[in-house]
Amino acid sequence: MDLENNKAQMRKGILEYCILSVLSRNSCYASDIIKELKEAEVIVVEGTLYPLLTRQKNAGLLSYRWEESQQGPPRKYYELTDEGRKYLIDLDKSWQELVESVNLIRTR
Amino acid sequence: MDKTININLGGTLFQIDEEAFRILRDYLQAINNRFANVQGGHETIEDIELRIAEIFQTQKGLAGVVTRENVEAMIAIIGKPEDFDHGEPEITAPVYTSDKRRLYRNPDDIVVSGVCGGIGAYLDTDPVLFRILFVISAMFGIGVFAYIILWIALPVARTDSQKREMFGDEYHKVRSQAAKTGDFQGTETPIYNTNYNSSTKLGNAINEIFRAIGRVFYIIFRIFLIMIGVVFVLTGFLFILCFIMIFVFNYPGVFSVDSSGVSLIYFFDFLNYIVSPKAVPWIVILSSIALILPMLALIYWGVKMIFWFKARDGVVNLAGLVLWVMTVAALTIIGFNEGINFAQTAKTSTETVMPHSPDTIYVRSDKKIADLKFEKELALPHKEYSVFINDEKKELYIRPILSVDRSDSRITSVEVKKESAGSTEMEATKKTEDLQFNYRLNGDTLHLDEYFTIPAGRRWAADNVIVNLHIPAGTIMKFVNDPRIMLRSSYRDESDKYLHSWWESGNGVWVMTRDGFEPVDEYPVKHK
């Protein structure tokens, strides 16, 4: 079995959940989300994030507005939509269930 | 000093040195290849470009020149496109064994359509080899066909997994090598092809020549395709135009079907006299669809060929095909229902014997076609069977057949047979009674109508009237009126064997000999 591969698959599964969780605390720029995810070692390269943000935005979970930046070009300022919030609650539940299921099996 | 290039990245201007520019361009091309065909991909590409601009700006400010180190640092932050999916550069995708390899067209290595690029990838060989092979075999004609067949048969490797199948195990080797050197290349020289391209400079030069030749061939191919498309469109339009002119405006014009001038143009009008009135509009609508739909398809394909666009028209095509098949099926069912009325034919005949056998029999027409009032003449194919339609009286008129044969006895007789079709033999027999045909014998003269009448309200049932004249050998027969009307274009005897044409006797005089019925040039006759 390939441990690295397995780890990557797990991370991939929770990545979208993590993005929504970061945004649920406060709205922020893509680079802020990246910073948090990198610190938590959920992602390695930034490129992973952009397609996911686009997909979530197109799914109606996120919205953004343009904000001028002191350091460079204008940046997208992301926040959760109402739909995104509802979706996140569902994901929270699913995550809880998953953790419980795994614990149940591990501690048996 | 190194050359610097000005670029616009996400709305910000940067100065970048040549080497860095090359790496950046290849990197952006790789990003573009990765997302161009993904839903919302363009937005992702824009986001990444903005981020690159941001990174450069924090590294250099607006004044500095972006160098190779900057670009490499930026790539390390954002990552290479193949790492996006996995989130971890070291991760290897499932290994593809060589038996899973498939032949595709390689969209990243195209000269004409990517066939040779695909074969090269499949066999881990420089595609230039196959290009040369195809050009050589094209001189003998085989190559062109083989190439076109491969072009049609091979799918394009669009997705990552398809490319993996195309390259097999080689894929990862090539990719990881490309990843290590940071050597990202665009469509012209794709990353997957790095090691092949480095093989020879000569190969590259030849490939370039082939690309140029390929473009020329592509243009020729397009012109050819446009020409076919134009033919398709014109054919479709002309057919529909003809259809409308003939069947809607009843204008035969130059499109007359039959050389005799009369044609099938009144076919839809004639339908009223053949099938049940309820079926007529259905037949008209259904057969119009059945004829016009393929022509519309032809026009559409033609337009598609001319303008060379790809459309998601699979559903429309399928719907059209289904509609057409259903139309034809419905027509068949209606045709079958109506055809039952023609299942059986029956003949009734009456024979009149002449009290004495005259030496000369005169044939005279009473009611003449020349005096007939009719609106339309419909010539049905075969057997010179014309139907004259009088829409006012709702009557149909048809010529009888005159047939003459030798009687074994010395007796002269006239037999009139009426023939009709019906669903049963009884019904067919009953229908023959409707046919109105007048004839009488008066001394040595046979009076005949030039046509028989199908009265109003009675539908056409493949009706025929056959006047069978049995005359002893030596009897002369003289047509008082134009014989061509009675004899149609050729005279036939009972067995329907071709014997003579009416024009063989210039004066309309014929004689029955022991060998058969023959024309006489002068009257009275010289007996043989």
Interface residues (C-beta under 8 A of the other chain):
Chain A: D2 E4 N5 K7 A8 R11 K12 L15 A30 S31 V42 I43 V44 V45 E46 G47 T48 Y50 P51 L53 T54 R55 K57 N58 S69 Q71 G72 P73 P74 R75 K76
Chain B: G10 G11 T12 I31 F35 V38 Q39 G40 G41 E43 T44 D47 I48 L50 R51 A53 E54 Q57 T58 A76 I77 I78 G79 K80 P81 D83 F84 D85 H86 G87 E88 P89 E90 I91 T92
